[in-house]
Amino acid sequence: MNVRTTNGRTVEDLVEDLVKEVIIEAAPYGGIVSVKATIAAVREEGPHWEVTDCDLIEFIVEAAPAFGRAVAFDVRE
């Protein structure tokens, strides 16, 4: 997930920024972050980004608790 974009940022940088925005803005402190909604937001923003769902889930699991949020594993719903 380290492919560079035209502005010199990596896809990973872009995904991290987007996920952090979704986590911070969409869920209140102590709230729940939806894996399904976060993946959908990333896919909508960058459908051409070569990042797997597993990579995204890994990042969400690491980032959400750092911002005081829980993770809802609702991918199959």
Contacts in CASP RR format, 6 or more apart in sequence:
PFRMAT RR
TARGET T0000
AUTHOR 0000-0000-0000
METHOD contacts of the structure
MODEL  1
MNVRTTNGRTVEDLVEDLVKEVIIEAAPYGGIVSVKATIAAVREEGPHWE
VTDCDLIEFIVEAAPAFGRAVAFDVRE
1 10 0 8 1.000
1 11 0 8 1.000
1 12 0 8 1.000
1 15 0 8 1.000
1 50 0 8 1.000
1 51 0 8 1.000
1 55 0 8 1.000
2 10 0 8 1.000
2 11 0 8 1.000
2 12 0 8 1.000
3 10 0 8 1.000
3 11 0 8 1.000
3 50 0 8 1.000
4 10 0 8 1.000
5 11 0 8 1.000
5 14 0 8 1.000
11 49 0 8 1.000
11 50 0 8 1.000
11 51 0 8 1.000
12 51 0 8 1.000
14 45 0 8 1.000
14 46 0 8 1.000
14 49 0 8 1.000
15 42 0 8 1.000
15 49 0 8 1.000
15 51 0 8 1.000
15 55 0 8 1.000
15 56 0 8 1.000
15 59 0 8 1.000
16 59 0 8 1.000
16 63 0 8 1.000
18 41 0 8 1.000
18 42 0 8 1.000
18 45 0 8 1.000
19 38 0 8 1.000
19 42 0 8 1.000
19 56 0 8 1.000
19 59 0 8 1.000
19 60 0 8 1.000
19 63 0 8 1.000
20 63 0 8 1.000
20 67 0 8 1.000
22 33 0 8 1.000
22 37 0 8 1.000
22 38 0 8 1.000
22 41 0 8 1.000
23 33 0 8 1.000
23 38 0 8 1.000
23 60 0 8 1.000
23 63 0 8 1.000
23 64 0 8 1.000
23 67 0 8 1.000
23 69 0 8 1.000
24 67 0 8 1.000
26 33 0 8 1.000
26 37 0 8 1.000
27 33 0 8 1.000
27 69 0 8 1.000
29 67 0 8 1.000
29 68 0 8 1.000
29 69 0 8 1.000
30 68 0 8 1.000
30 69 0 8 1.000
30 70 0 8 1.000
31 68 0 8 1.000
31 69 0 8 1.000
31 70 0 8 1.000
32 69 0 8 1.000
32 70 0 8 1.000
32 71 0 8 1.000
32 72 0 8 1.000
33 60 0 8 1.000
33 64 0 8 1.000
33 69 0 8 1.000
33 70 0 8 1.000
33 71 0 8 1.000
33 72 0 8 1.000
34 72 0 8 1.000
34 74 0 8 1.000
35 56 0 8 1.000
35 57 0 8 1.000
35 60 0 8 1.000
35 71 0 8 1.000
35 72 0 8 1.000
35 73 0 8 1.000
35 74 0 8 1.000
35 75 0 8 1.000
36 72 0 8 1.000
36 74 0 8 1.000
36 75 0 8 1.000
36 77 0 8 1.000
38 56 0 8 1.000
38 60 0 8 1.000
39 53 0 8 1.000
39 56 0 8 1.000
39 57 0 8 1.000
39 75 0 8 1.000
42 49 0 8 1.000
42 51 0 8 1.000
42 56 0 8 1.000
53 75 0 8 1.000
57 73 0 8 1.000
57 75 0 8 1.000
60 71 0 8 1.000
61 71 0 8 1.000
64 70 0 8 1.000
64 71 0 8 1.000
65 71 0 8 1.000
END
